[in-house]
Amino acid sequence: MSGYVVRRLGQSLVLLLMVSMIGFAILHLAPGGPLSQFAAGGDMTQEDLDRIAKELGLDRPLPVQYVEWLWRMLQGDWGRSYRDQQPVLQIIGSHIGATLELMLTSTLVAMMIGAWVGILGAIRRYSIFDSLATIGAMVALSIPTFWFGLVVIYVFSVGLEWLPAGNRYTIGDESLLDRLHHLIGPCMVLALVSTAVWSRYMRSSMLDVINQDYIRTARSKGLPERRILLNHAVRNALLPMITITGLHLPALLSGALVTETVFTWPGMGRLFLDSISYRDYPVVMGILVFTSVMVLAGSLIADLLYSVADPRMGAPG
Amino acid sequence: MGHGVRWLERKGDPSMNDHSTDRILAAPALRRRALLALGAGAGLAAAAPGFAPSAKAQPAQGMRKGQVVVGLSQEPTAFNPLMPGIEVDETIWMNVFDTLWYPMPDGSLVPSLATEVPSTGNGGISADGLRWRVKLRPGVTWHDGTAFTAEDVKYTLELIVAPGFKSRTRLGHALVRDIEVLGPHEIAWRMESAFAPYLAFLSNTYIVPKHLLAAASDPNTAPFNGAPVGTGAFRWDRRVPGDHIQLAANEKYFGKGPFLERAILKYVPDMTALYAQFRTGQVDAIIGTGIPANFVAEAEKLPGKRISKVSSGSLEVLMPNLGQPALSDKAVRQALYAGINKKGIIDVIFYGLHKPTESFAPQESWVYNADLPAHRFDLAAANAMLDKAGWARGANGLRAKDGVPLAFDISTTTGNALREQSQQLLLQDWSKMGVAAKVNNMPAAVIWGEFYVRSKFQTLLVGTGFRSGIDPDPSNRFASNAIPVKGGSGGNYMQWENAEADRIMVEAQATFDTARRKALYLRLQEIVRDELPILPIYQYVTAEGTKSNLMGYAPNINARQNTWNMREWYWA
């Protein structure tokens, strides 16, 4: 097992290097740059812009800039944002809490409801419930998040005045109750799509399992249906979900770009969008590396957990 | 403008009005007292249509109550006021820091850290404009308790031009020589050449503390840049990145106010969501980008809210690149201008919010020329102009001259639906003139990069200003030595060259005679209106909103953000 882990870690490092190289090149070669926002205003001279570009080191050849960035990165220096001059790691740290809060809650809600809908849909295949769940999932997957977010705000905040129209908390209050109140709207929007996805995965996985020979054997042994479903079917149907959960890990930490924007949620998604818009190269690269590490770690953890959960797979090696 | 377009929004114009500089500067304190005697709200109401006078008297000095949440669609991220930043950053700078003097809505300059605004009349500026002497206010302290002195002003002016420091702009400051501290509260310097706009530049130059920045190993990365210390009415309290910045009242502020305990600058990136938060009362005021045009009529009917339509110093223009053969022909530019349905664009697409204009100067500016020829949307006249200039229609109905087709791209930032609709209107009308124009839009960070500054565009639909800071001097945009692609330094991306305009701008920079400056700029506007290096469409009007019981809000076209007097805001 440890040999496998070391090998996978080695592969991950090579992948990470390639990702950073490609990401750096695409980001810097894309037209425009961090000074565009100042040029647009018209009150800085070209001389000012050229001077600042030079001071930021943007006038040097791209390979030189990349090697310098990589060298600093290896020493633990992720650079500073062009926008607020703060260290990149500190910036990521200040946004990740909001994202985790939103994504964990919505994912838990979606997993619980999605698993329940999926299991029930598989057991009662082609029933009215199953048909409605299938149609509901298709509709939920088709609704644009941006539009749905605005509808939630319009109906529940502006119309009914039940929910705040965004923000993570009321400035000056920040109590648990206040935070939960603010969490409902964005959570509803994110959970809608995720529930649809989880329910489809769960239904499909459950259908695979309940047609297996060992389920038929359990039934022929006269075991109660409830026990068959809970002890044999659901447990096995959940196994593929481990992989999906592992692959979902990066999403938990990288945030939901659209929902965070509509609901004024100061998370990683919005940070990424703002940093891309302003061509804040150090922050975009920092988020890219961070997300890549999460993807690689998520897939490794999923593989390891799978082998632990399903002894038939044996230890990877 | 979602951030892309709003990058361009510039509010201020130096509008020093029609009074002589000497007169304005000789009695600034009196003017301020007169205004304050009227009550800030009442005194400024005339400058701001739709602004209601205060229903309740301003609290007594030292009385503070409550907090205000100001909604912004862009996030302030640059807190050192000398470093590169965009307009929204000024909401922080103007409340945490002070300038030597600042502009009022009527254009007069009011002393702040200085005790009087220097002029040739009061001897603060020598007759040749080369020697400046400024007396500073005693008894002012930085937020950390250290005394403010002339050394801070000297340090600030020197830091701006210091090699290696990422200062926002050195324009004007680079002319300052031999700064001399004459006493704890008096400073003097020499100018390399007379430069009238510098007075206005200093009204936007925030003074930073020497004792904190000089002690840092590198002022570019000093801790100060993340937690600024100023002399302003509010002091830095805390920042939640990506969400809000909280300022607390500076109890030792030397001027009037503040009357609020806290000011929260809340970042709400989506403008529709920002408006929703204004409706629900989560934000008390929307300033800057304002309320989207399609919601203004509805917002005006909201109970407990007050909507002010405030003029901005920015213009929406069609910017032609005169480096393109077809667009270098003045007749083509004049025909294209006649083919713009300004009324259609403003009324149909922007709900009548903006003001049509003919000049590069805002209509509230003291140099505004109201007698320029009025634009008339006339396709027949436009076609006749092109016929006369030799742009003949071919078999396909499209025009060409000497083998050069009358064809070009029109570009703007992607994702701005209203601008894209404006483009469609332009294309539709120009197609009737045999002009083959097509849309080529790009994301903000792309379009305002090399595409813009190296004049790679053909025509641009852009919202921008044509001044130097808050002075009417537009030489950074119109002078022939300001064309970057021809080795110049400036923002003349249109590549316009005109000898008479050059002469006018040089002379107007060097004289402190306001009447002479005005005459020169009136003539310059005539030249620009005739030559059309920019095709002006409208002057921006922004609908800003506040809760009705928030008093003291007063739009100021000469300030870069309407939080300029937040120290005087209070709750009724």
HADDOCK unambig.tbl for C-alpha pairs under 7 A between the chains (distance, minus, plus):
assign (segid A and resid 31 and name CA) (segid B and resid 446 and name CA) 5.04 0.50 0.50
assign (segid A and resid 31 and name CA) (segid B and resid 449 and name CA) 6.97 0.50 0.50
assign (segid A and resid 32 and name CA) (segid B and resid 445 and name CA) 4.96 0.50 0.50
assign (segid A and resid 32 and name CA) (segid B and resid 446 and name CA) 3.84 0.50 0.50
assign (segid A and resid 32 and name CA) (segid B and resid 447 and name CA) 6.67 0.50 0.50
assign (segid A and resid 32 and name CA) (segid B and resid 448 and name CA) 6.65 0.50 0.50
assign (segid A and resid 32 and name CA) (segid B and resid 449 and name CA) 4.09 0.50 0.50
assign (segid A and resid 32 and name CA) (segid B and resid 450 and name CA) 6.27 0.50 0.50
assign (segid A and resid 33 and name CA) (segid B and resid 445 and name CA) 6.02 0.50 0.50
assign (segid A and resid 33 and name CA) (segid B and resid 449 and name CA) 5.96 0.50 0.50
assign (segid A and resid 36 and name CA) (segid B and resid 445 and name CA) 5.56 0.50 0.50
assign (segid A and resid 36 and name CA) (segid B and resid 448 and name CA) 4.68 0.50 0.50
assign (segid A and resid 36 and name CA) (segid B and resid 449 and name CA) 4.64 0.50 0.50
assign (segid A and resid 37 and name CA) (segid B and resid 7 and name CA) 5.94 0.50 0.50
assign (segid A and resid 37 and name CA) (segid B and resid 445 and name CA) 6.90 0.50 0.50
assign (segid A and resid 37 and name CA) (segid B and resid 448 and name CA) 6.78 0.50 0.50
assign (segid A and resid 38 and name CA) (segid B and resid 86 and name CA) 6.74 0.50 0.50
assign (segid A and resid 39 and name CA) (segid B and resid 448 and name CA) 6.29 0.50 0.50
assign (segid A and resid 40 and name CA) (segid B and resid 7 and name CA) 6.33 0.50 0.50
assign (segid A and resid 40 and name CA) (segid B and resid 8 and name CA) 5.35 0.50 0.50
assign (segid A and resid 40 and name CA) (segid B and resid 448 and name CA) 5.60 0.50 0.50
assign (segid A and resid 41 and name CA) (segid B and resid 7 and name CA) 6.25 0.50 0.50
assign (segid A and resid 41 and name CA) (segid B and resid 8 and name CA) 4.66 0.50 0.50
assign (segid A and resid 41 and name CA) (segid B and resid 9 and name CA) 6.96 0.50 0.50
assign (segid A and resid 41 and name CA) (segid B and resid 10 and name CA) 6.92 0.50 0.50
assign (segid A and resid 41 and name CA) (segid B and resid 464 and name CA) 6.19 0.50 0.50
assign (segid A and resid 42 and name CA) (segid B and resid 464 and name CA) 6.72 0.50 0.50
assign (segid A and resid 42 and name CA) (segid B and resid 465 and name CA) 6.55 0.50 0.50
assign (segid A and resid 42 and name CA) (segid B and resid 491 and name CA) 6.26 0.50 0.50
assign (segid A and resid 43 and name CA) (segid B and resid 468 and name CA) 6.26 0.50 0.50
assign (segid A and resid 43 and name CA) (segid B and resid 469 and name CA) 6.30 0.50 0.50
assign (segid A and resid 44 and name CA) (segid B and resid 169 and name CA) 5.76 0.50 0.50
assign (segid A and resid 45 and name CA) (segid B and resid 489 and name CA) 6.01 0.50 0.50
assign (segid A and resid 45 and name CA) (segid B and resid 490 and name CA) 4.41 0.50 0.50
assign (segid A and resid 45 and name CA) (segid B and resid 491 and name CA) 6.21 0.50 0.50
assign (segid A and resid 46 and name CA) (segid B and resid 484 and name CA) 6.51 0.50 0.50
assign (segid A and resid 46 and name CA) (segid B and resid 489 and name CA) 5.03 0.50 0.50
assign (segid A and resid 46 and name CA) (segid B and resid 490 and name CA) 5.06 0.50 0.50
assign (segid A and resid 46 and name CA) (segid B and resid 491 and name CA) 6.68 0.50 0.50
assign (segid A and resid 47 and name CA) (segid B and resid 489 and name CA) 5.52 0.50 0.50
assign (segid A and resid 48 and name CA) (segid B and resid 169 and name CA) 5.70 0.50 0.50
assign (segid A and resid 52 and name CA) (segid B and resid 166 and name CA) 5.94 0.50 0.50
assign (segid A and resid 55 and name CA) (segid B and resid 164 and name CA) 6.84 0.50 0.50
assign (segid A and resid 83 and name CA) (segid B and resid 77 and name CA) 5.79 0.50 0.50
assign (segid A and resid 83 and name CA) (segid B and resid 78 and name CA) 6.30 0.50 0.50
assign (segid A and resid 84 and name CA) (segid B and resid 77 and name CA) 4.80 0.50 0.50
assign (segid A and resid 84 and name CA) (segid B and resid 78 and name CA) 5.19 0.50 0.50
assign (segid A and resid 85 and name CA) (segid B and resid 221 and name CA) 6.63 0.50 0.50
assign (segid A and resid 94 and name CA) (segid B and resid 241 and name CA) 6.69 0.50 0.50
assign (segid A and resid 158 and name CA) (segid B and resid 276 and name CA) 6.76 0.50 0.50
assign (segid A and resid 158 and name CA) (segid B and resid 279 and name CA) 7.00 0.50 0.50
assign (segid A and resid 158 and name CA) (segid B and resid 280 and name CA) 6.03 0.50 0.50
assign (segid A and resid 165 and name CA) (segid B and resid 276 and name CA) 6.45 0.50 0.50
assign (segid A and resid 165 and name CA) (segid B and resid 277 and name CA) 5.61 0.50 0.50
assign (segid A and resid 261 and name CA) (segid B and resid 269 and name CA) 6.24 0.50 0.50
assign (segid A and resid 261 and name CA) (segid B and resid 270 and name CA) 6.31 0.50 0.50
assign (segid A and resid 262 and name CA) (segid B and resid 270 and name CA) 6.05 0.50 0.50
assign (segid A and resid 262 and name CA) (segid B and resid 273 and name CA) 6.12 0.50 0.50
assign (segid A and resid 264 and name CA) (segid B and resid 268 and name CA) 5.48 0.50 0.50
assign (segid A and resid 264 and name CA) (segid B and resid 269 and name CA) 6.77 0.50 0.50
assign (segid A and resid 266 and name CA) (segid B and resid 242 and name CA) 4.93 0.50 0.50
assign (segid A and resid 266 and name CA) (segid B and resid 243 and name CA) 5.37 0.50 0.50
assign (segid A and resid 271 and name CA) (segid B and resid 242 and name CA) 6.87 0.50 0.50
assign (segid A and resid 277 and name CA) (segid B and resid 445 and name CA) 6.27 0.50 0.50
assign (segid A and resid 278 and name CA) (segid B and resid 445 and name CA) 6.42 0.50 0.50
assign (segid A and resid 279 and name CA) (segid B and resid 445 and name CA) 6.85 0.50 0.50
